[in-house]
Amino acid sequence: MLQASSLPQQVRPRTLSNWLFGVAALVVAMVVIGGITRLTESGLSITQWKPISGIIPPLNAAQWQAEFDNYKKIPEYQQLHRGMSMAGFQAIFFWEYLHRLLGRVVGAAYLLPLLWFWARGRVPRGYVPRLFALVALVAFQGAIGWWMVSSGLVKRTDVSHVRLAVHLVTALTLLAGTVWTALDLRALAQDSRARPARLRPVAVIALGLLFGQILFGAFTAGLDAGYAFSSWPLMGDEIFPAATPLTDPLWRNAVDNPVVVQFIHRWFAFVAAAGLVMLALRAMRAGAPRTATVVIGLVACQIALGIATLLSGVEIVVAVAHQANAALTLIAATAAAHAVGRRFA
């Protein structure tokens, strides 16, 4: 039987696994800061995309005034925030700047260690393309972020909720891919016979449902649909408000109508929860009871936080906790899916 020592001596799958788990933590932090940026309406405070020079924030009064003058040119300021003070602008600038800065840190945390590991031959055979694909996804995510911001600079007073959803789903795809790869490397470090896990049908269904729920969560945030009704389980006095105006074609209501989007996000949560519990039970049978328990616990917590977000009137601390827990739920679900799909030669 081959042992872990049969791997080339310079290969370090456990070290790479630890590195990727660290980067995954940074991605979670970025998702949380992104949620705060959205909830504080800070996302349009920086109106230019400067990937390199944008690392340096305004350092004197003249530079701050130039940034503020740029913000004053867009519809959000002219229609919603006219008369905002410099202090108020600096407060929203802070969150968008921090979000963009963390994005650059995430990119560097992926690329620079990978180049070092690759140059020293420490990446196991077959993993180099996958790791560079993750780096490419980080760069793509940055471009999506600017594509999202640019949607709110000309005619709108906010960013497109569809582009916001693409931005969030791409970030969480990056997170899931990073965790999955880290788990593959961890398994290889433990047993050199381990091969990359397969995505089984039960995992495809459960993760697909979770991503669907996350998508509607992004629509809910982007449309401010969480403010439409702050009661639960009823929306006002009804399961679904009969007087809600609907548009043609009907399917567009599921994307653009805040009331319909909130309704779907409320109740699709239980469909996604059922899928995740099913995945957790399969993971338990596959020998990962702790992972299964964590999945079920986080799903229950996520539903509770979702209800609390509504009842609080989208209080920012509760809403951010809801988004952070969604990222943790995805990590746990990815680990459960990996446990179900583990393979050995």
N, C-alpha and C positions, 0 to 999 in steps of 0.2 A: 504493500500500500504506500502511495506517495504521501509524504508529510510536507508541512509548510516549508521545511528546510530545503526541499527539493527545488524551490523557486531560485532563480539567480540571486546571488548574494546581495547585489546592489538594489534589488527591487524591494520597495517598502510599501506594501499595500495598506498596512495599518496606519502608517504615517499619512498616506494620502487620504485615507478614510477620515482620520481626525481633522485634517485640513478642510475637507469638504463639509464636515459637520460644523466646523467653525464658520465657514462661509455661509452655510445655511442659516446660522444664527443671525448673521448680518442681513440676509435677505428678509428674515422675519422682522428685524428692526426696521428695515426700509419699508415694509408693508405697513407697519404700525405708524411710522412717521408720515407715510403717504395718506393714511386714514386721517391723521390729525390735520394734515395740509388741506384735505378736502373739507373736513368739518369746520375748519376755521376760515374757509374761503380764501386761502392763501395762494392757491395754485397759479394765479395769473399775475402775481406781484412782480415776477421777473419776466419781462417781455421779449427777451432775446436768448438765443441758444449759443453759448460760447463754451464748447467742451473743454478747452484748455484755460483760457484767460478767465473764464467764469469761476474758477476755483477761488480766486481772490475776491472777497466781498468789498463793498465800498469802505474806504478807509478815512475819508474826510467829508466835510460838509458839502463840498462841491460835487463829489461823486454820489453822495446820497441824494442830492437834489436832482442830479441827472437821471438816476434810477426812478425817482418819484415822478419826474416830468414824463418819462416814458410811460409810466403806469397811467398817468392822467390822460393819455391819448386814447385809451381803449374804452369800449362801452361799459365795462364793469364799473370803472371809476365814474364815468360821466353820468350813468343812470342810477347807480346804487350807492356809490361811496363819495359823491361830490362833497367837498369840504373836509375830507379826512385830514387829520393832522399828520405831521411827519412821524410822530411817535406811533400813531396807528399804522402807518405804512411800514415802519420798521418791524412792527410786531408780526405782520403777515409775511413780510420779506424773510424773516428769520426762518419760518417753517419751510417755505419753498427752497430757500438756500440750503438748509440742512438736508432736505430730501434729495436735492441734486448732488450735494457734496457726498452724501452717503452712497448714492449711486456710483459715483466715481471710486469711492473706497471699495465697494463691492467688485467693480470691474478690475481694480488693481489686485484685490485679494484673490480673484480667480486667475488672472493672467500671469502675474509675476511669479508666484510659487510654481505654477504649472510649467513655465519656461525653465525654471531652475531644476525641477524634478525630471523633466524631459531631457535636459542637457546632461544630467548625471545618470541617465538610464534607470531611473527609479520607478518608472511607470510600467506596470505589468503589460504584457503583450495584449493587444486588442483594445486597450483603454485610451490610447492617445486620441483617436478620432472623436470618441465620445466626450472627452474632457474639453477638447477644442470646440466641439459643438456647443457645450455649455457657455464657453467664453463668447462665442458668436451670438448666442441667445442674449447674453448680457448687453452686447453692443446693440443688438436689434431692439432690446427693451428701451435703451436710451433714445433711440430714434422714435419709437412709439410714444415715449413720453413727450417729446417735442411735438410730434404730430397731434397729440391730444391737446397740449397747451395752445398750439396755433389755432385750434378750432374756436378758441374764445377770445381772440385778439381783434377781430374785425367787426362781425355783426352780432355776436352773442354776448351775454353778460356772464356766461360760465362756459366750461368746456363741454364738448359733446359727451353725453352719458354713454353712448356706444363706444367712443374711443376710450373713455375711462374704463369701461368694462374690458376692452381688449388689453389695456395697459395692466389691469389687475390680474386678469387670467394669464397673461404672459409671465408676469412675475411669479405667480404661483406654479405655473408649469416649470419654470426655472427651479423653484424650490423643490418640487417633487422630483425632478430629474437629478438634482444634486443629492438629495437624500437617498434615492434609489441607487445611484452610483456609489455613494459612500457605503451603503449596506452591502453591495456586491463586493467591494474591496475589503470590507470587514470580514465577510465570509471567506474570501480568498486568504486573508491573513490567518484565519483559524484552521483552514483546511485547503491545501493546494489543489484538491480535486474539485473544489467548488467552481461552478460555472455561473455566468450571469443568470439571474432569476428571470423567469418568464412571466408575462402579464396574463394571468388566467382570466377566463370569462367572468367569473364572479367579481374579480377585481376591476375589470373593465366596466362592468355595470355599476358597481359601487362608486368608483372614482368618477365615472361619467355623471352620475346623479349629484355627487358632491360639487363637481365643477359647474353643473347646471344651476345649483343653488347659489354658488358663489357669483355666477354671472348675473342672476337676478338680484343678488345683494348689491352688486356694482350698479345695476340699473336703478335700484332703490336709492343708493347714495347719490348718483348723478342727477336724478330727477327730484331730489329732496322728497321722495315719496314717503319716507318715514314720518314726515310731519302731517301727512294727509289724515290719518286717524291714529290717535294715541290710546286706543282702548284695545282690550283683548279678552276673550276670543272674537267678540263682535267688532265690526267696523261701524262705530256708532251704535245703532240699535239693530243692525242686520248682519248676517254672515257676509253678504256682499251688497253694498248700497245700490238699490234698484234705480235710483235717480242718476246714477253715474252716466255722464254723456260719453258715448262711444263713437269712434271714427271708423270710416271705411278705408281700406279693407280691415276686417275685424282683427287679423293677426297683428296689425301694427299696434293695437292697444296693449299687447303683451310686451312691447318694447318702449312705447312712447307715452302711455297713459299712466300717470302716477298711482291712481287708485287701483287699476288692474295689476300693475307691477307689484304694489304692496300686497295685494291679495294673493298673487302667485307666490311671492317670497314667503308669506306667512305659512301657506299650507303645503307647498312643495318641500318645505323643510322636513316634514314628517315622512315624505317619500324618500328623500335622501337619507334620513336617519334610519329607515328600515333597511336600505341597501347597505349602509355602513355596519349595522348590527349583524346583518347576514355575513358580511365580510369578516367581522370580528369573530363570529362563531366558527367560520372556516379556518381562521388563523389559530384559534384555540385548538382545533383538531389537528392542525399542522405542527403543534408543539410550541406555540407562542402565546401562552395564556396571559402573561403580563401585558403584552402589546394589545391583545383583545380587550382586556379590562380597561386599559387607557383609552382606547377608541370609544368604548361605550360611555365611559365617564366624560370624555370631552364632548361627545355628541349631546349628552344630557345637559352639560354646562352651556353648550352653544345655544340650545333651544331656550334655556332659562335666560341667557343674556339677550337673545333676540326679543323675547317678551319684555324683559326689563328695559331694553332700548326704546320700545314703543311706549310703554307706560311712563317712562321718564320724559317723554317728549324729545327723544334723541339727545339726552344729556351726554356731553362729549366724552366723559370718562367711561361711561357705560358703553357707548357706541364704539369707542376705540378698543375696549376690552372684547367686545363682540368680534371685531375684525381680527384682533390678535389671536383670539381663540380659534377662529376659522383657520388661520395659518397653522396653528398647533394641531388642529384636527386633521388637516391635510397631511402633516408630517406623520402622525400616528396611523392614518389610513394607508399611507404609502408604505410604512413599515409592515402593516398587516398584509398588504398585497404582496410585498416582497417575501414575507414568511410563507404565504400560500404558494408562491412560485419558485421557491428555492430549488436548485438542481445540483447534482453531483455527477461527476464523470463515471 
